[in-house]
Amino acid sequence: MWSVLSGVCMAVYNAHIKSIVKLRICPRGYYFVSACSDNIIFLWATNSPTPLRTFIDHSDLISCLQFTKNMIYIISASFDLTIRV
């Protein structure tokens, strides 16, 4: 996480073992999700460098990530031809 004001890196989130291909922050800015080229999705909180949850159900590259408006669900789409909620 980078400070817009100072340009300083404030936090590093490190759990993926392959390239990160998607990143989406929730509407309120506290949670975010990241997807990797190994088809794994991590849910993070901005105040913790450890993932809160890991989602491993896709069998191919994740093409889209989105929080629902109420932030209760994450929707993911993949080249495995599935959308998961």
C-alpha positions in Angstrom: 0.0 0.0 0.0 1.4 3.4 -1.0 0.8 6.8 0.5 -0.5 9.1 -2.1 0.8 12.1 -0.1 4.4 11.0 0.6 4.9 8.3 -2.1 6.2 5.9 0.6 5.3 2.2 0.7 3.2 1.8 3.9 2.5 -2.0 3.8 3.4 -5.1 1.7 1.0 -7.9 1.3 2.7 -11.1 0.3 1.0 -14.5 -0.1 0.8 -15.2 -3.9 3.4 -17.4 -5.4 2.7 -16.4 -9.0 1.9 -13.2 -10.8 -1.0 -11.1 -9.6 -3.5 -10.6 -12.4 -6.4 -8.9 -10.8 -6.9 -6.6 -7.8 -10.2 -5.0 -6.5 -10.8 -2.9 -3.5 -14.2 -2.9 -1.8 -16.4 0.3 -1.9 -15.5 1.4 1.6 -11.8 0.8 1.1 -11.1 -1.5 4.0 -11.0 -4.9 2.2 -9.5 -5.9 -1.1 -9.1 -9.1 -3.1 -6.3 -10.2 -5.3 -6.2 -13.0 -7.9 -3.1 -14.8 -9.1 -2.2 -16.6 -12.3 -2.4 -19.9 -10.2 -6.2 -19.3 -10.0 -6.1 -18.4 -6.3 -8.0 -15.5 -4.8 -7.0 -13.9 -1.5 -9.2 -11.6 0.6 -7.2 -9.0 2.6 -7.8 -6.3 5.1 -5.7 -3.1 4.7 -4.6 -3.3 8.3 -3.2 -6.9 8.1 -0.4 -8.4 5.9 -2.0 -11.9 6.2 -4.9 -12.9 4.0 -8.2 -13.3 5.8 -9.5 -15.9 3.4 -8.3 -18.0 0.4 -10.6 -19.0 -2.4 -9.3 -21.9 -4.6 -12.3 -23.2 -6.6 -11.4 -21.9 -10.1 -9.5 -24.2 -12.4 -8.3 -21.6 -14.9 -7.2 -18.0 -14.9 -9.4 -15.5 -13.1 -10.7 -12.8 -15.5 -12.8 -10.6 -13.2 -13.3 -9.8 -9.5 -16.0 -7.7 -7.9 -17.4 -7.0 -4.5 -21.2 -6.8 -4.2 -22.5 -3.4 -3.2 -23.3 -4.6 0.4 -19.7 -6.1 0.5 -21.0 -9.5 1.7 -20.0 -11.4 -1.4 -17.2 -11.4 -3.9 -18.0 -12.4 -7.4 -15.3 -14.0 -9.6 -15.2 -15.0 -13.2 -12.7 -17.3 -14.8 -11.6 -18.7 -18.1 -12.8 -22.1 -16.7 -16.2 -20.8 -17.9 -17.7 -20.3 -14.4 -18.8 -17.3 -12.3 -18.6 -17.9 -8.6 -20.2 -16.0 -5.7 
